[in-house]
Amino acid sequence: MCELSIIIPVYGCKECLFELYHRTKGTMDKNSLEFELIFINDASLDNPWELLEELCKRDERVKALSLSRNFGQHYAITAGLENAKGNWIVVMDCDLQDQPEEIPKLLSKAHEGYDIVLAQRKIRQDNFIKKLFSKLYYKFLGYLTDTRQDHTVANFGVYHRRVITSILQMKDAIRYFPAMIRWVGFSTATIEVHHSERITGKTSYNLKRLLQLGTNVVLSFSEKPLRLVVRFGLIISVLSFFASILFLYKYFTGQVKVLGFTSLILSIWFFSGIIIFILGIIGLYLGKTFDRVKNRPVYIIDRKINI
C-alpha cells in the first residue's frame, strides 16, 4: 500500500494532462511522498486515452481507467476510489483549478489528527454568473437535504483510507461525493487554498445538469420534499375547513345567491395542479427506488492500465 492515491476524473481537459502530471509528480517527489496517480477517463469527447497511455508507459505510478461511456464525474470518482491503494486519498479535478502544489498542505493538516481535510476556495476564479448559481445551488441543496453546504468547498481534499472504505460501503445508485463525505462523518477540517483560473476547456456543468444533479442528490439523501408535501396538504386541509365553515354560514344566512363559475374553475385547476405535483414527487422517489432495485453497476470499466 502506497502513502497517497490521487484520484482525477478526466473530462474535457486533455490539454491540461501533461502539465497536471508533471506538476503533481514534481510536488510529490519534492516532498518525498510515495504516490500513485489514477486518471479516470469518463468517455471524454476530446479522446485523452492515447495521452494517458503514454503517461502510464513513462511512469508506472500513473494508472488509468476508461469507462465504457460517460457516467458522470462522481461515478468516475467512485471508480477511482475502488482501485486506489493509498493510505490517504486525494480527489481533485483535472482542469488545474485545483492545484497539486496544495496537496502537501492538506496532508500536513490531516496529520494533525483529522480524517478529512477539505480544500476551501475562498476566492474562486470563476465568472460572476457561475459563482452566483453555485451559491444559490448549494443553499437550495442544503435546505432540501437538511445539511450545511459550503459553496467554497467541492471535491478537492485529502481523505483517510477508513473514510473511503466507509463511502464504498454505501450502495447508493446515485453517487455524489461531497454529500457522501458529509454523511459518513469522521473528524473534518477545512483549509484555505489558492484556486486557479481554468486553463483550457469549459465546465460541463450547465444549468440543466446542475438541476438534474441537485434533484438526484435530494432524492437520494433526503425525504424532505415528501415532508413538505405533507405539510402543504395539511395547510390546504385547514384552510379548506375554515372556508367550509364560512360558506356554510353564508348559505344558512342567505348570503349565497348564485354559485360562481370562475371560482369553481379556478379551484379545479388549482387542486388538480397540486395533485399532479404531489404524484410527480412520489413518482420520482418510486423511480429512484426502481433504479436501485435493478442493482445495476454504477459504472463499467472498458480499459485499464497499470491496475
C-alpha positions in Angstrom: 0.0 0.0 0.0 1.4 3.4 -1.0 1.1 6.5 1.1 -1.0 8.6 -1.2 -3.5 7.9 -4.0 -4.5 10.8 -6.2 -7.9 10.4 -8.0 -8.5 12.5 -11.0 -11.6 12.1 -13.2 -10.9 13.3 -16.7 -13.4 15.0 -18.9 -12.7 17.8 -21.4 -9.2 18.7 -20.1 -6.9 16.8 -22.4 -4.6 19.8 -22.9 -4.0 20.0 -19.2 -3.0 16.4 -18.5 0.8 16.6 -19.2 1.1 19.8 -17.1 -1.0 18.2 -14.4 1.1 15.1 -14.3 4.5 17.0 -14.2 3.3 19.4 -11.5 1.9 16.6 -9.4 5.0 14.4 -9.8 7.3 17.3 -9.0 5.3 18.2 -5.9 5.2 14.6 -4.6 8.9 14.0 -5.3 9.9 17.3 -3.7 8.1 16.3 -0.5 9.3 12.6 -0.7 5.8 11.3 -0.9 5.2 7.8 -2.2 2.2 8.1 -4.5 0.0 6.7 -7.3 -1.8 8.9 -9.8 -5.1 7.4 -11.1 -6.8 9.1 -14.1 -10.3 8.0 -14.9 -11.4 8.8 -18.5 -15.2 9.5 -18.3 -15.6 9.0 -22.0 -14.3 12.5 -22.7 -15.1 13.8 -26.1 -11.5 15.0 -26.7 -10.3 11.4 -26.5 -7.4 11.6 -24.0 -6.8 7.9 -23.8 -3.7 7.8 -26.0 -2.2 10.6 -24.0 -3.0 8.6 -20.8 -1.4 5.5 -22.3 1.8 7.5 -22.9 1.9 8.8 -19.3 1.4 5.3 -18.0 4.3 4.0 -20.1 6.6 6.8 -18.8 5.8 6.3 -15.2 4.3 3.1 -13.6 3.0 5.2 -10.8 0.5 6.6 -13.3 -2.6 4.4 -13.7 -5.6 4.9 -16.0 -9.1 3.7 -16.3 -11.5 4.3 -19.2 -15.2 4.0 -18.6 -17.4 2.4 -21.3 -19.5 5.6 -21.6 -20.0 9.0 -19.9 -21.3 8.0 -16.4 -20.6 11.4 -14.7 -17.9 12.9 -12.5 -19.0 11.3 -9.3 -19.3 7.9 -10.8 -15.8 8.3 -12.2 -14.6 9.3 -8.8 -16.1 6.1 -7.4 -14.3 4.0 -10.0 -11.0 5.6 -8.9 -11.7 5.1 -5.2 -12.4 1.4 -5.7 -9.0 1.0 -7.4 -6.9 3.2 -5.0 -4.3 1.6 -2.8 -3.1 4.6 -0.8 -3.5 5.1 3.0 -4.5 8.6 2.2 -6.6 9.5 -0.9 -6.8 12.9 -2.7 -9.6 13.7 -5.0 -9.2 16.6 -7.4 -10.3 18.0 -10.8 -8.3 17.7 -14.0 -8.6 21.3 -15.1 -5.7 22.6 -12.8 -8.1 24.9 -10.9 -7.3 22.5 -8.0 -3.5 22.9 -7.7 -1.4 19.9 -6.9 1.0 22.1 -5.0 -1.6 22.4 -2.3 -1.7 18.6 -1.6 1.2 18.6 0.9 -0.5 21.4 2.9 -3.7 19.4 3.0 -1.8 16.3 4.0 0.1 18.1 6.7 -3.2 19.3 8.2 -4.6 15.8 8.1 -1.6 14.5 10.1 -2.7 16.8 13.0 -5.4 14.2 13.7 -8.1 14.7 11.0 -9.6 12.1 8.8 -10.9 14.6 6.3 -9.3 17.8 5.2 -11.3 19.8 2.7 -9.9 22.5 0.4 -11.7 25.8 0.8 -11.7 28.1 -2.2 -12.3 31.5 -0.5 -11.5 33.4 -3.7 -12.9 31.4 -6.7 -11.5 32.2 -10.1 -14.9 31.8 -11.9 -17.1 34.3 -13.6 -19.8 36.0 -11.6 -22.7 34.0 -13.1 -21.1 30.7 -12.2 -20.3 31.8 -8.6 -23.9 33.1 -8.2 -25.5 29.9 -9.5 -23.1 27.8 -7.4 -24.0 29.7 -4.2 -27.8 29.5 -4.8 -27.5 25.9 -5.8 -25.7 24.9 -2.5 -28.1 27.0 -0.4 -31.1 25.2 -2.0 -29.4 21.8 -1.7 -28.6 22.4 1.9 -32.2 23.4 2.7 -33.7 20.3 1.0 -31.2 17.9 2.5 -31.1 19.5 5.9 -27.3 19.7 5.8 -24.9 22.6 5.9 -23.5 23.1 2.4 -20.4 25.3 1.7 -20.2 26.6 -1.9 -16.5 27.2 -1.4 -15.8 23.5 -0.9 -16.0 20.9 -3.7 -14.3 17.5 -4.2 -10.7 18.6 -3.6 -9.4 17.3 -0.3 -7.5 14.6 1.4 -9.3 11.6 2.9 -8.1 8.8 5.2 -8.5 5.2 4.0 -11.2 4.4 6.6 -13.3 7.3 5.3 -13.1 6.0 1.7 -13.8 2.4 2.9 -17.0 3.7 4.6 -18.0 5.6 1.4 -17.5 2.5 -0.7 -19.8 0.5 1.6 -22.6 2.9 0.7 -24.5 1.1 -2.1 -26.4 4.2 -3.3 -27.2 4.1 -7.0 -26.9 7.9 -7.0 -23.3 9.0 -6.3 -22.5 12.5 -5.1 -19.1 12.6 -3.4 -19.4 15.8 -1.2 -22.8 14.6 0.2 -21.4 11.1 0.9 -18.4 12.7 2.7 -20.7 14.6 5.0 -22.9 11.6 5.6 -20.1 9.3 6.9 -18.9 11.9 9.4 -15.4 11.5 10.9 -13.2 14.3 12.1 -13.1 17.1 9.5 -11.1 20.3 9.0 -11.0 22.8 6.2 -8.0 24.8 5.0 -7.9 27.7 2.6 -6.2 27.0 -0.8 -5.5 29.1 -3.9 -8.0 28.5 -6.7 -6.6 29.0 -10.2 -8.3 30.0 -13.4 -9.3 27.3 -15.8 -6.5 27.0 -18.4 -8.5 25.3 -21.1 -11.9 24.0 -21.9 -15.1 24.9 -20.1 -17.1 23.3 -17.3 -19.6 20.6 -18.3 -22.0 21.6 -15.6 -24.6 23.9 -17.2 -27.9 24.9 -15.5 -29.7 21.8 -16.8 -27.1 19.4 -15.5 -26.9 21.2 -12.2 -30.7 20.9 -11.7 -30.6 17.2 -12.7 -27.7 16.6 -10.2 -29.4 18.6 -7.5 -32.7 16.6 -8.0 -30.9 13.3 -7.8 -29.0 14.3 -4.7 -32.1 15.4 -2.9 -34.0 12.2 -3.9 -31.0 10.1 -2.7 -30.2 11.9 0.6 -33.4 13.4 1.8 -37.1 12.7 2.2 -37.8 16.4 2.9 -39.8 17.0 -0.3 -42.2 14.4 0.9 -42.5 16.1 4.3 -43.0 19.4 2.6 -45.8 18.0 0.5 -47.5 16.6 3.7 -47.2 20.0 5.4 -48.6 21.7 2.3 -51.5 19.2 2.2 -52.3 19.8 5.9 -52.2 23.6 5.4 -54.7 23.3 2.5 -56.9 21.0 4.6 -57.0 23.5 7.4 -57.8 26.4 5.1 -60.5 24.3 3.4 -62.0 23.5 6.8 -62.3 27.2 7.7 -63.5 28.1 4.2 -66.2 25.4 4.5 -67.4 26.9 7.8 -67.5 30.4 6.2 -69.5 29.2 3.2 -71.9 27.2 5.4 -72.5 30.3 7.4 -73.2 32.3 4.3 -75.5 29.6 3.0 -77.7 29.4 6.1 -77.8 33.2 6.4 -79.0 33.5 2.8 -75.9 35.4 1.5 -75.2 32.8 -1.2 -77.4 33.6 -4.2 -75.5 32.2 -7.3 -72.5 29.9 -7.2 -69.5 31.4 -9.1 -68.4 29.7 -12.2 -65.0 31.4 -12.1 -64.1 30.3 -8.6 -65.2 26.8 -9.4 -63.0 26.5 -12.4 -60.0 28.1 -10.6 -60.4 25.7 -7.7 -60.5 22.7 -10.0 -57.3 23.8 -11.9 -55.5 24.7 -8.6 -56.2 21.5 -6.8 -55.6 19.4 -9.9 -52.2 21.0 -10.3 -51.4 20.3 -6.6 -52.4 16.6 -7.0 -50.3 16.2 -10.1 -47.4 17.9 -8.4 -47.6 15.6 -5.4 -47.9 12.5 -7.6 -44.9 13.7 -9.5 -42.7 13.9 -6.4 -43.9 10.4 -5.3 -43.2 9.1 -8.8 -39.6 10.5 -8.7 -39.0 8.6 -5.4 -40.5 5.5 -6.9 -38.4 5.8 -10.0 -35.2 6.1 -8.0 -36.3 3.1 -5.9 -36.9 1.2 -9.1 -33.4 2.1 -10.3 -31.9 0.8 -7.0 -33.8 -2.4 -7.1 -32.4 -3.2 -10.6 -29.0 -3.3 -8.9 -27.0 -2.3 -12.0 -23.4 -1.4 -11.6 -22.8 2.4 -11.2 -20.1 2.4 -13.8 -18.5 0.0 -16.3 -14.7 -0.1 -17.0 -13.7 -0.5 -20.6 -9.9 -0.4 -20.4 -7.3 0.0 -17.7 -3.5 0.4 -17.5 -1.1 -0.4 -14.6 -4.0 -1.6 -12.4 
